[in-house]
């Protein structure tokens, strides 16, 4: 087998020698960043629409709480499809290549999101419109279930030793980019007159998915498979079913990933449920203001997410993750309290601490922490299965929060308690994991000595 070389993106213009495997960390990070931008742009525009638009467009009039609960449930349904997408596409990712699987997931997400923008409303087709919305959401979930695991695996395997978290953190920098793009698009539309917003305005963000899809697809076509995967192919190792192998040999790590992933309940509660809670009739904060809070606090994390990756490359994954869990738990209480008090300054402050600072400790590390638990032959499958199973609860967190919320000034407390409980479970699972920041790539996933 040929030697592994580490090249910068400029090296892609210089052909590698025969048998030489070239690492492209910067190009891999860019491809993952753009792919994640599309995935999370589409996921966030759906979440925003579910909080502000879909209760009025895809559900019958009457009880607004029931309509909101229905819209939140459709948001969660996408997470039910994520494990299926993770299992199916990770199988191909571990068998035929990370890049090929990611190209397919990219197209599925783009087509599904653009299609949602053309759906008829409940007033035009009744429950058939709701059913079509569910189909589109399921396709989004199928795609997203494979995207984060595949992008993380590919980027981590292209990264140089000692900087794996930094380069892989750009997967979730794409999350922040997608969130900002979706919110920037929605802010002027949210200012439209109600009839225009509900008739055509909400469709525009879904149609614009085509732009991000085209750019991300073009970049990914110019990226090679990671050298470690090419070596597996050259060695002609038996191609058994990766999912079956990893569940037989590392089921504890798969389970651990699923529990650690409960950390992401924080994100869906903050960006989806809290948006609906703050702008609902009980609180009545301007929706444009709350969209701005989401855009600013998540947007700033485009700086702090790579910083968290750099720190974890120096001091370890677990320490950074645990700091994030404790900080998110504390600032969740402050964020909901500030909303209940209509205190705009404190909403921004606690939102900044929660999403920009402490949640970045999560987003800058989990994308490298999970694939580092598994060997190359089953890496994509191990991360995809564990993480997507854990994300089911995160997907339904806004619906659960809607059910838990109580009337009155302190009605948010059960929601905060639920979120903190998930963070505690995640922190306990993190503490049981192996520290991997100083383990060489070829040793990852092997039994401890």
C-alpha positions as a Python dict, from the first residue, in 0.01 Angstrom:
ca = {
    (1, 'X'): (0, 0, 0),
    (2, 'X'): (119, 351, -70),
    (3, 'X'): (232, 606, 187),
    (4, 'X'): (-9, 859, 331),
    (5, 'X'): (75, 1220, 253),
    (6, 'X'): (-80, 1529, 413),
    (7, 'X'): (-141, 1803, 161),
    (8, 'X'): (-318, 2136, 172),
    (9, 'X'): (-595, 2221, -77),
    (10, 'X'): (-334, 2369, -311),
    (11, 'X'): (-188, 2021, -344),
    (12, 'X'): (-494, 1894, -527),
    (13, 'X'): (-363, 2058, -842),
    (14, 'X'): (-49, 1842, -822),
    (15, 'X'): (-125, 1479, -906),
    (16, 'X'): (-20, 1227, -644),
    (17, 'X'): (232, 963, -736),
    (18, 'X'): (94, 618, -816),
    (19, 'X'): (-3, 440, -496),
    (20, 'X'): (22, 757, -292),
    (21, 'X'): (-269, 846, -65),
    (22, 'X'): (-322, 1217, -15),
    (23, 'X'): (-483, 1375, 289),
    (24, 'X'): (-679, 1691, 213),
    (25, 'X'): (-778, 1830, 554),
    (26, 'X'): (-870, 2180, 441),
    (27, 'X'): (-1067, 2067, 139),
    (28, 'X'): (-1242, 1800, 345),
    (29, 'X'): (-1332, 2060, 607),
    (30, 'X'): (-1469, 2294, 339),
    (31, 'X'): (-1675, 2017, 177),
    (32, 'X'): (-1817, 1915, 515),
    (33, 'X'): (-1884, 2277, 606),
    (34, 'X'): (-2087, 2337, 290),
    (35, 'X'): (-2271, 2006, 311),
    (36, 'X'): (-2362, 2071, 673),
    (37, 'X'): (-2468, 2423, 583),
    (38, 'X'): (-2725, 2279, 343),
    (39, 'X'): (-2839, 2009, 585),
    (40, 'X'): (-2884, 2245, 877),
    (41, 'X'): (-3021, 2531, 667),
    (42, 'X'): (-3296, 2297, 553),
    (43, 'X'): (-3349, 2156, 902),
    (44, 'X'): (-3365, 2502, 1060),
    (45, 'X'): (-3602, 2652, 805),
    (46, 'X'): (-3831, 2361, 879),
    (47, 'X'): (-3797, 2418, 1254),
    (48, 'X'): (-3864, 2790, 1218),
    (49, 'X'): (-4162, 2727, 993),
    (50, 'X'): (-4293, 2464, 1236),
    (51, 'X'): (-4283, 2721, 1516),
    (52, 'X'): (-4425, 3019, 1324),
    (53, 'X'): (-4604, 2905, 1005),
    (54, 'X'): (-4707, 2541, 981),
    (55, 'X'): (-4967, 2545, 1263),
    (56, 'X'): (-5165, 2790, 1048),
    (57, 'X'): (-5088, 2642, 706),
    (58, 'X'): (-5091, 2261, 739),
    (59, 'X'): (-5337, 2206, 1023),
    (60, 'X'): (-5705, 2289, 1069),
    (61, 'X'): (-5802, 2605, 1253),
    (62, 'X'): (-5937, 2585, 1605),
    (63, 'X'): (-5719, 2522, 1908),
    (64, 'X'): (-5380, 2690, 1840),
    (65, 'X'): (-5207, 2473, 2103),
    (66, 'X'): (-5317, 2155, 1925),
    (67, 'X'): (-5200, 2296, 1591),
    (68, 'X'): (-4864, 2393, 1742),
    (69, 'X'): (-4827, 2048, 1896),
    (70, 'X'): (-4901, 1891, 1556),
    (71, 'X'): (-4641, 2109, 1385),
    (72, 'X'): (-4382, 2026, 1652),
    (73, 'X'): (-4462, 1657, 1605),
    (74, 'X'): (-4389, 1681, 1231),
    (75, 'X'): (-4055, 1837, 1325),
    (76, 'X'): (-3985, 1536, 1545),
    (77, 'X'): (-4090, 1285, 1280),
    (78, 'X'): (-3781, 1378, 1082),
    (79, 'X'): (-3572, 1243, 1365),
    (80, 'X'): (-3749, 906, 1346),
    (81, 'X'): (-3618, 868, 992),
    (82, 'X'): (-3263, 964, 1089),
    (83, 'X'): (-3163, 621, 1230),
    (84, 'X'): (-3285, 453, 910),
    (85, 'X'): (-3088, 699, 698),
    (86, 'X'): (-2786, 649, 922),
    (87, 'X'): (-2797, 268, 896),
    (88, 'X'): (-2862, 255, 521),
    (89, 'X'): (-2616, 520, 408),
    (90, 'X'): (-2344, 430, 658),
    (91, 'X'): (-2352, 78, 515),
    (92, 'X'): (-2262, 220, 176),
    (93, 'X'): (-2021, 467, 336),
    (94, 'X'): (-1823, 185, 499),
    (95, 'X'): (-1847, -39, 192),
    (96, 'X'): (-1817, 182, -119),
    (97, 'X'): (-1687, 509, 21),
    (98, 'X'): (-1762, 807, 246),
    (99, 'X'): (-1776, 1049, -45),
    (100, 'X'): (-2028, 854, -253),
    (101, 'X'): (-2268, 815, 38),
    (102, 'X'): (-2246, 1186, 118),
    (103, 'X'): (-2323, 1283, -242),
    (104, 'X'): (-2648, 1085, -224),
    (105, 'X'): (-2755, 1233, 111),
    (106, 'X'): (-2689, 1584, -21),
    (107, 'X'): (-2923, 1537, -316),
    (108, 'X'): (-3197, 1380, -103),
    (109, 'X'): (-3197, 1673, 139),
    (110, 'X'): (-3197, 1935, -136),
    (111, 'X'): (-3480, 1775, -335),
    (112, 'X'): (-3694, 1718, -23),
    (113, 'X'): (-3657, 2075, 98),
    (114, 'X'): (-3728, 2233, -240),
    (115, 'X'): (-4031, 2006, -271),
    (116, 'X'): (-4173, 2122, 63),
    (117, 'X'): (-4171, 2475, -78),
    (118, 'X'): (-4417, 2367, -348),
    (119, 'X'): (-4664, 2178, -126),
    (120, 'X'): (-5034, 2265, -122),
    (121, 'X'): (-5177, 2387, 209),
    (122, 'X'): (-5439, 2234, 436),
    (123, 'X'): (-5693, 2475, 295),
    (124, 'X'): (-5626, 2339, -54),
    (125, 'X'): (-5596, 1964, 10),
    (126, 'X'): (-5689, 1903, 371),
    (127, 'X'): (-5499, 1628, 550),
    (128, 'X'): (-5335, 1519, 225),
    (129, 'X'): (-5127, 1836, 249),
    (130, 'X'): (-5024, 1739, 603),
    (131, 'X'): (-4934, 1390, 481),
    (132, 'X'): (-4716, 1529, 202),
    (133, 'X'): (-4542, 1753, 455),
    (134, 'X'): (-4464, 1444, 662),
    (135, 'X'): (-4318, 1270, 355),
    (136, 'X'): (-4090, 1566, 289),
    (137, 'X'): (-3985, 1579, 652),
    (138, 'X'): (-3910, 1205, 656),
    (139, 'X'): (-3686, 1248, 351),
    (140, 'X'): (-3505, 1533, 528),
    (141, 'X'): (-3454, 1311, 830),
    (142, 'X'): (-3327, 1019, 622),
    (143, 'X'): (-3066, 1244, 465),
    (144, 'X'): (-2961, 1416, 786),
    (145, 'X'): (-2920, 1079, 957),
    (146, 'X'): (-2628, 1002, 730),
    (147, 'X'): (-2482, 1349, 676),
    (148, 'X'): (-2328, 1438, 1010),
    (149, 'X'): (-2175, 1094, 1068),
    (150, 'X'): (-2039, 1075, 714),
    (151, 'X'): (-1901, 1427, 708),
    (152, 'X'): (-1742, 1381, 1050),
    (153, 'X'): (-1586, 1049, 954),
    (154, 'X'): (-1451, 1177, 624),
    (155, 'X'): (-1306, 1497, 770),
    (156, 'X'): (-1154, 1327, 1074),
    (157, 'X'): (-982, 1070, 853),
    (158, 'X'): (-838, 1345, 632),
    (159, 'X'): (-712, 1546, 933),
    (160, 'X'): (-351, 1552, 1058),
    (161, 'X'): (-266, 1409, 1398),
    (162, 'X'): (-303, 1657, 1680),
    (163, 'X'): (-555, 1870, 1485),
    (164, 'X'): (-838, 1627, 1423),
    (165, 'X'): (-1093, 1817, 1636),
    (166, 'X'): (-1010, 2152, 1476),
    (167, 'X'): (-1069, 2034, 1119),
    (168, 'X'): (-1368, 1817, 1208),
    (169, 'X'): (-1529, 2104, 1399),
    (170, 'X'): (-1612, 2263, 1064),
    (171, 'X'): (-1887, 2006, 1025),
    (172, 'X'): (-2077, 2188, 1300),
    (173, 'X'): (-1953, 2529, 1193),
    (174, 'X'): (-2174, 2444, 896),
    (175, 'X'): (-2458, 2395, 1145),
    (176, 'X'): (-2409, 2753, 1263),
    (177, 'X'): (-2383, 2878, 907),
    (178, 'X'): (-2703, 2700, 809),
    (179, 'X'): (-2883, 2838, 1112),
    (180, 'X'): (-2774, 3193, 1034),
    (181, 'X'): (-2870, 3164, 668),
    (182, 'X'): (-3213, 3024, 751),
    (183, 'X'): (-3281, 3296, 1005),
    (184, 'X'): (-3153, 3578, 783),
    (185, 'X'): (-3388, 3458, 511),
    (186, 'X'): (-3681, 3434, 752),
    (187, 'X'): (-3635, 3771, 925),
    (188, 'X'): (-3755, 3993, 634),
    (189, 'X'): (-4026, 3740, 549),
    (190, 'X'): (-4152, 3744, 907),
    (191, 'X'): (-4215, 4118, 863),
    (192, 'X'): (-4451, 4055, 570),
    (193, 'X'): (-4825, 4104, 618),
    (194, 'X'): (-4980, 3788, 759),
    (195, 'X'): (-5166, 3694, 441),
    (196, 'X'): (-4854, 3723, 224),
    (197, 'X'): (-4639, 3532, 472),
    (198, 'X'): (-4885, 3244, 491),
    (199, 'X'): (-4954, 3231, 117),
    (200, 'X'): (-4611, 3253, -49),
    (201, 'X'): (-4359, 3412, 188),
    (202, 'X'): (-4282, 3095, 388),
    (203, 'X'): (-4203, 2905, 67),
    (204, 'X'): (-3908, 3124, -35),
    (205, 'X'): (-3654, 2981, 217),
    (206, 'X'): (-3727, 2628, 94),
    (207, 'X'): (-3681, 2725, -271),
    (208, 'X'): (-3346, 2888, -192),
    (209, 'X'): (-3209, 2549, -88),
    (210, 'X'): (-3115, 2497, -451),
    (211, 'X'): (-2833, 2751, -425),
    (212, 'X'): (-2658, 2583, -132),
    (213, 'X'): (-2720, 2241, -287),
    (214, 'X'): (-2545, 2338, -612),
    (215, 'X'): (-2236, 2480, -437),
    (216, 'X'): (-2199, 2192, -190),
    (217, 'X'): (-2242, 1931, -462),
    (218, 'X'): (-1977, 2093, -680),
    (219, 'X'): (-1723, 2103, -395),
    (220, 'X'): (-1782, 1742, -296),
    (221, 'X'): (-1725, 1614, -647),
    (222, 'X'): (-1367, 1740, -615),
    (223, 'X'): (-1283, 1562, -291),
    (224, 'X'): (-1102, 1226, -269),
    (225, 'X'): (-1178, 941, -32),
    (226, 'X'): (-971, 945, 291),
    (227, 'X'): (-642, 752, 266),
    (228, 'X'): (-737, 518, 551),
    (229, 'X'): (-1046, 405, 358),
    (230, 'X'): (-848, 361, 37),
    (231, 'X'): (-608, 135, 226),
    (232, 'X'): (-895, -82, 346),
    (233, 'X'): (-1008, -122, -14),
    (234, 'X'): (-657, -207, -133),
    (235, 'X'): (-607, -463, 142),
    (236, 'X'): (-915, -646, 17),
    (237, 'X'): (-1049, -697, 366),
    (238, 'X'): (-1375, -898, 394),
    (239, 'X'): (-1675, -674, 333),
    (240, 'X'): (-1923, -798, 591),
    (241, 'X'): (-2220, -592, 701),
    (242, 'X'): (-2059, -302, 896),
    (243, 'X'): (-2367, -236, 1112),
    (244, 'X'): (-2381, -600, 1224),
    (245, 'X'): (-2009, -604, 1299),
    (246, 'X'): (-2010, -288, 1508),
    (247, 'X'): (-2322, -392, 1701),
    (248, 'X'): (-2158, -726, 1780),
    (249, 'X'): (-1813, -601, 1872),
    (250, 'X'): (-1875, -248, 2008),
    (251, 'X'): (-2235, -232, 2119),
    (252, 'X'): (-2132, -53, 2438),
    (253, 'X'): (-1973, 228, 2238),
    (254, 'X'): (-2279, 253, 2013),
    (255, 'X'): (-2501, 277, 2321),
    (256, 'X'): (-2266, 531, 2479),
    (257, 'X'): (-2282, 750, 2168),
    (258, 'X'): (-2663, 738, 2182),
    (259, 'X'): (-2675, 855, 2544),
    (260, 'X'): (-2408, 1123, 2494),
    (261, 'X'): (-2615, 1254, 2201),
    (262, 'X'): (-2892, 1356, 2443),
    (263, 'X'): (-2684, 1673, 2477),
    (264, 'X'): (-2847, 1791, 2153),
    (265, 'X'): (-3185, 1825, 2324),
    (266, 'X'): (-3042, 2161, 2428),
    (267, 'X'): (-3027, 2280, 2068),
    (268, 'X'): (-3378, 2187, 1956),
    (269, 'X'): (-3527, 2324, 2278),
    (270, 'X'): (-3342, 2654, 2234),
    (271, 'X'): (-3393, 2714, 1863),
    (272, 'X'): (-3741, 2565, 1810),
    (273, 'X'): (-3943, 2540, 2131),
    (274, 'X'): (-3811, 2858, 2294),
    (275, 'X'): (-3890, 3048, 1972),
    (276, 'X'): (-4251, 2928, 1981),
    (277, 'X'): (-4278, 2992, 2358),
    (278, 'X'): (-4139, 3344, 2341),
    (279, 'X'): (-4351, 3453, 2043),
    (280, 'X'): (-4670, 3278, 2156),
    (281, 'X'): (-4971, 3455, 2308),
    (282, 'X'): (-4862, 3392, 2667),
    (283, 'X'): (-4535, 3589, 2627),
    (284, 'X'): (-4580, 3785, 2305),
    (285, 'X'): (-4222, 3885, 2224),
    (286, 'X'): (-4179, 4003, 1865),
    (287, 'X'): (-4090, 3710, 1637),
    (288, 'X'): (-3834, 3913, 1441),
    (289, 'X'): (-3653, 3990, 1766),
    (290, 'X'): (-3640, 3624, 1869),
    (291, 'X'): (-3523, 3519, 1524),
    (292, 'X'): (-3246, 3777, 1561),
    (293, 'X'): (-3148, 3628, 1898),
    (294, 'X'): (-3118, 3285, 1735),
    (295, 'X'): (-2920, 3421, 1440),
    (296, 'X'): (-2675, 3623, 1649),
    (297, 'X'): (-2607, 3367, 1923),
    (298, 'X'): (-2571, 3072, 1688),
    (299, 'X'): (-2391, 3283, 1427),
    (300, 'X'): (-2120, 3383, 1673),
    (301, 'X'): (-2057, 3016, 1740),
    (302, 'X'): (-1895, 2998, 1396),
    (303, 'X'): (-1594, 3139, 1583),
    (304, 'X'): (-1628, 2950, 1912),
    (305, 'X'): (-1690, 2604, 1762),
    (306, 'X'): (-1342, 2581, 1601),
    (307, 'X'): (-1195, 2731, 1920),
    (308, 'X'): (-1349, 2447, 2119),
    (309, 'X'): (-1197, 2201, 1872),
    (310, 'X'): (-852, 2354, 1916),
    (311, 'X'): (-881, 2339, 2295),
    (312, 'X'): (-990, 1973, 2288),
    (313, 'X'): (-690, 1890, 2066),
    (314, 'X'): (-472, 2021, 2349),
    (315, 'X'): (-643, 1915, 2673),
    (316, 'X'): (-881, 1636, 2567),
    (317, 'X'): (-1234, 1580, 2440),
    (318, 'X'): (-1402, 1490, 2769),
    (319, 'X'): (-1302, 1800, 2963),
    (320, 'X'): (-1440, 2036, 2700),
    (321, 'X'): (-1763, 1838, 2665),
    (322, 'X'): (-1824, 1834, 3041),
    (323, 'X'): (-1767, 2209, 3072),
    (324, 'X'): (-2025, 2254, 2798),
    (325, 'X'): (-2280, 2032, 2973),
    (326, 'X'): (-2253, 2215, 3306),
    (327, 'X'): (-2264, 2557, 3140),
    (328, 'X'): (-2565, 2473, 2923),
    (329, 'X'): (-2758, 2340, 3223),
    (330, 'X'): (-2704, 2664, 3417),
    (331, 'X'): (-2778, 2902, 3131),
    (332, 'X'): (-3094, 2715, 3021),
    (333, 'X'): (-3259, 2830, 3341),
    (334, 'X'): (-3141, 3187, 3287),
    (335, 'X'): (-3260, 3192, 2924),
    (336, 'X'): (-3616, 3082, 2995),
    (337, 'X'): (-3636, 3308, 3300),
    (338, 'X'): (-3525, 3607, 3090),
    (339, 'X'): (-3795, 3526, 2831),
    (340, 'X'): (-4062, 3504, 3101),
    (341, 'X'): (-3948, 3846, 3231),
    (342, 'X'): (-3950, 4005, 2882),
    (343, 'X'): (-3594, 4120, 2953),
    (344, 'X'): (-3441, 4159, 2609),
    (345, 'X'): (-3088, 4232, 2732),
    (346, 'X'): (-3080, 3919, 2947),
    (347, 'X'): (-3232, 3712, 2668),
    (348, 'X'): (-2934, 3808, 2452),
    (349, 'X'): (-2687, 3755, 2739),
    (350, 'X'): (-2809, 3408, 2839),
    (351, 'X'): (-2857, 3315, 2474),
    (352, 'X'): (-2495, 3411, 2407),
    (353, 'X'): (-2364, 3213, 2704),
    (354, 'X'): (-2579, 2912, 2621),
    (355, 'X'): (-2547, 2879, 2243),
    (356, 'X'): (-2231, 3073, 2162),
    (357, 'X'): (-2010, 2968, 2452),
    (358, 'X'): (-2118, 2646, 2619),
    (359, 'X'): (-2306, 2470, 2340),
    (360, 'X'): (-2002, 2531, 2119),
    (361, 'X'): (-1807, 2308, 2359),
    (362, 'X'): (-2039, 2034, 2238),
    (363, 'X'): (-2048, 2123, 1870),
    (364, 'X'): (-1673, 2167, 1845),
    (365, 'X'): (-1598, 1821, 1986),
    (366, 'X'): (-1870, 1559, 1933),
    (367, 'X'): (-1804, 1532, 1559),
    (368, 'X'): (-1454, 1401, 1632),
    (369, 'X'): (-1525, 1232, 1966),
    (370, 'X'): (-1774, 985, 1817),
    (371, 'X'): (-1581, 860, 1511),
    (372, 'X'): (-1269, 827, 1726),
    (373, 'X'): (-1448, 551, 1920),
    (374, 'X'): (-1451, 315, 1620),
    (375, 'X'): (-1200, 157, 1377),
    (376, 'X'): (-1205, 266, 1014),
    (377, 'X'): (-1391, -37, 875),
    (378, 'X'): (-1704, 33, 1083),
    (379, 'X'): (-1649, 397, 1178),
    (380, 'X'): (-1928, 551, 971),
    (381, 'X'): (-2179, 285, 1086),
    (382, 'X'): (-2088, 302, 1453),
    (383, 'X'): (-2122, 677, 1472),
    (384, 'X'): (-2436, 695, 1256),
    (385, 'X'): (-2633, 429, 1442),
    (386, 'X'): (-2548, 555, 1790),
    (387, 'X'): (-2588, 925, 1721),
    (388, 'X'): (-2913, 901, 1527),
    (389, 'X'): (-3081, 682, 1788),
    (390, 'X'): (-2984, 939, 2050),
    (391, 'X'): (-3119, 1220, 1834),
    (392, 'X'): (-3475, 1083, 1831),
    (393, 'X'): (-3541, 1239, 2170),
    (394, 'X'): (-3386, 1566, 2054),
    (395, 'X'): (-3622, 1572, 1757),
    (396, 'X'): (-3928, 1531, 1975),
    (397, 'X'): (-3796, 1764, 2246),
    (398, 'X'): (-4000, 2064, 2117),
    (399, 'X'): (-4319, 1853, 2124),
    (400, 'X'): (-4233, 1717, 2470),
    (401, 'X'): (-4159, 2070, 2590),
    (402, 'X'): (-4497, 2186, 2455),
    (403, 'X'): (-4667, 1914, 2662),
    (404, 'X'): (-4460, 1984, 2974),
    (405, 'X'): (-4506, 2362, 2974),
    (406, 'X'): (-4751, 2491, 3230),
    (407, 'X'): (-4961, 2807, 3229),
    (408, 'X'): (-4840, 3100, 3429),
    (409, 'X'): (-4521, 3297, 3482),
    (410, 'X'): (-4309, 2993, 3581),
    (411, 'X'): (-4459, 2750, 3333),
    (412, 'X'): (-4121, 2707, 3164),
    (413, 'X'): (-3964, 2531, 3465),
    (414, 'X'): (-4065, 2174, 3367),
    (415, 'X'): (-3915, 2236, 3023),
    (416, 'X'): (-3586, 2352, 3175),
    (417, 'X'): (-3590, 2052, 3409),
    (418, 'X'): (-3635, 1812, 3117),
    (419, 'X'): (-3348, 1973, 2927),
    (420, 'X'): (-3115, 1962, 3228),
    (421, 'X'): (-3200, 1595, 3290),
    (422, 'X'): (-3088, 1513, 2935),
    (423, 'X'): (-2765, 1708, 2987),
    (424, 'X'): (-2693, 1517, 3309),
    (425, 'X'): (-2743, 1180, 3135),
    (426, 'X'): (-2511, 1292, 2856),
    (427, 'X'): (-2244, 1406, 3103),
    (428, 'X'): (-2249, 1072, 3285),
    (429, 'X'): (-2202, 885, 2956),
    (430, 'X'): (-1915, 1119, 2857),
    (431, 'X'): (-1733, 1038, 3180),
    (432, 'X'): (-1745, 664, 3102),
    (433, 'X'): (-1587, 707, 2756),
    (434, 'X'): (-1223, 663, 2660),
    (435, 'X'): (-1018, 978, 2606),
    (436, 'X'): (-905, 974, 2244),
    (437, 'X'): (-744, 1308, 2163),
    (438, 'X'): (-392, 1163, 2189),
    (439, 'X'): (-462, 824, 2028),
    (440, 'X'): (-312, 779, 1676),
    (441, 'X'): (-559, 733, 1391),
    (442, 'X'): (-459, 371, 1327),
    (443, 'X'): (-513, 283, 1695),
    (444, 'X'): (-863, 428, 1723),
    (445, 'X'): (-1131, 176, 1811),
    (446, 'X'): (-888, -93, 1919),
    (447, 'X'): (-918, -251, 2266),
    (448, 'X'): (-742, -58, 2541),
    (449, 'X'): (-403, -191, 2641),
}
